[in-house]
Amino acid sequence: MTDLLLTDPPAAAAEAAAELARLTGVERHDVALVLGSGWVPAVDLIGETVADVSVADLPHFAPPAVEGHAGRVRSVRAGNTRALVFLGRTHYYEGRGVEAVVHGVRTSAAAGCRTVVLTNGCGGLNPTWAPGTPVLISDHLNLTAASPLRGATFIDLTDLYSARLRTLCRTIEPDLAEGVYAQFRGPQYETPAEVRMAGILGADLVGMSTTLEAIAAREAGLEILGLSLVTNLAAGMTGEPLNHEEVLEAGRAAAERMGRLLAEVVAQL
């Protein structure tokens, strides 16, 4: 990890945003989308790609270490909206620190974005949610024991996931469910006992991303939409073992639906 990302994260984000503007030819963007495991095939439906940049060409970014995360950023034109689409993310379990995990969100804010859409592939605790079911995130449980905030930075998270944006999504797909997302540190999948614990605490979804980025986005003043794609039932619910290929396959199967949903959301933002 670079020194500036550790010592002055806002300055690192400003530096990355300036280089992003130079490489894409787009001075400011309006909305950022972080596409998690299983979501990458949906990107082509969001809008017209104006530029495609490797995160390795941007200051203080590292390539994702997970299959299904492409390590690229696209500048996309969707109607009158300019969108930054991150094809993949850095996960906390990669050991690069919280600053690296939230650098994309902070860079988006520095690039002018006022809204961020955080997506993920996750395990579902509701047995009626089949693989491929999209679920709006209404709240979260951060079970990582980490935070992107430093010092006495007291940020209100009461309405972290925008009710306005969830309502907007339901004008597009009225039957969208919503639930509470719990982030574990990973990279191991949760045990059945941990899944039961998360359910007792109020979780409907379990995964390994999103909550740290959401906290950093709120600190940066962004409006946040969280969308989970249920890629499998959580551990212990079916008696079957979990694997990452299952996550990617569920994303491929749901790509068109997810792409249409994201495209309509972005167009209305």
Order of alpha helices (4+ residues) and beta strands (2+ residues): alpha-alpha-beta-beta-beta-beta-alpha-beta-beta-alpha-beta-alpha-beta-alpha-beta-alpha
